[in-house]
């Protein structure tokens, strides 16, 4: 919201039967932001390991089947510029989805 984007819900549970959550979501437009932490740790975070990647793919496929659009970032990708660009992209996606 600080960057002029929509108000987001943190830890939004999006799936009707699974316990999956998005880091941040705009429920009305079904747009979500996921932050993949630990990508640059010596032994890799959960998102960079084999089964973690498999589980992420399963989660994101299920989200797509439910009509969600997802923006994914590593922690190194979070900059003032990327936040502003994401906010702009979110605004455009929300506008499109409200048509």
C-alpha positions in Angstrom: 0.0 0.0 0.0 2.9 2.3 0.7 3.9 2.2 -3.0 0.4 3.1 -4.1 -0.7 -0.4 -4.7 -3.9 -2.1 -3.4 -4.4 -3.1 0.2 -3.0 -6.6 0.7 -3.9 -9.4 3.2 -0.9 -11.1 4.8 -0.9 -14.9 5.1 -4.0 -15.4 3.0 -5.3 -19.0 3.0 -6.5 -19.4 -0.6 -7.3 -23.0 -1.1 -10.6 -24.6 0.1 -9.0 -27.9 1.4 -5.2 -27.4 1.7 -3.5 -25.2 4.3 -1.6 -23.3 1.6 -1.2 -19.5 2.2 0.1 -16.6 0.1 2.5 -14.2 1.8 0.3 -11.3 0.6 -2.9 -11.3 -1.5 -5.5 -9.0 -3.0 -8.5 -11.4 -2.6 -10.9 -9.5 -4.8 -8.6 -9.7 -7.8 -7.0 -13.0 -7.0 -3.5 -11.6 -7.2 -0.8 -12.7 -4.8 2.8 -12.0 -3.9 5.1 -14.8 -2.7 8.5 -14.1 -1.1 10.9 -17.1 -1.5 13.3 -16.6 1.3 16.6 -18.5 1.8 17.4 -18.8 -1.9 21.0 -17.5 -1.2 21.7 -19.5 2.0 24.8 -21.8 1.8 22.6 -24.9 1.8 19.6 -23.3 0.2 16.2 -22.5 1.7 13.1 -24.6 1.4 12.2 -23.0 -1.9 15.5 -24.0 -3.5 15.6 -27.6 -2.5 14.2 -30.5 -4.5 11.0 -31.3 -2.5 10.4 -27.7 -1.6 10.4 -26.8 -5.3 8.1 -29.7 -6.1 5.7 -28.5 -3.3 5.8 -24.9 -4.5 5.0 -26.1 -8.1 2.0 -28.0 -6.7 0.8 -25.0 -4.8 1.2 -22.6 -7.7 -0.6 -25.0 -10.1 -3.5 -25.3 -7.7 -3.6 -21.5 -7.3 -3.6 -21.1 -11.1 -6.5 -23.6 -11.4 -8.4 -21.4 -8.9 -7.8 -18.3 -11.0 -4.9 -16.7 -9.0 -2.1 -14.7 -10.6 1.2 -14.8 -8.6 4.2 -12.5 -8.4 7.2 -14.3 -6.9 10.3 -12.7 -5.5 13.5 -13.7 -3.7 14.5 -11.5 -0.9 17.3 -10.0 -3.1 14.7 -8.9 -5.6 12.9 -6.7 -3.1 14.0 -3.2 -3.9 12.2 0.2 -3.9 12.1 0.0 -7.7 10.7 -3.6 -7.8 8.0 -2.7 -5.2 6.9 0.3 -7.2 6.8 -1.8 -10.4 4.9 -4.6 -8.7 2.4 -2.1 -7.3 1.8 -0.8 -10.8 1.4 -4.3 -12.2 -1.0 -5.1 -9.4 -3.1 -2.0 -10.1 -3.3 -3.0 -13.8 -4.2 -6.6 -13.1 -6.9 -5.6 -10.6 -8.3 -3.1 -13.1 -8.4 -5.8 -15.8 -10.0 -8.4 -13.5 -12.7 -6.0 -12.5 -14.0 -5.6 -16.1 
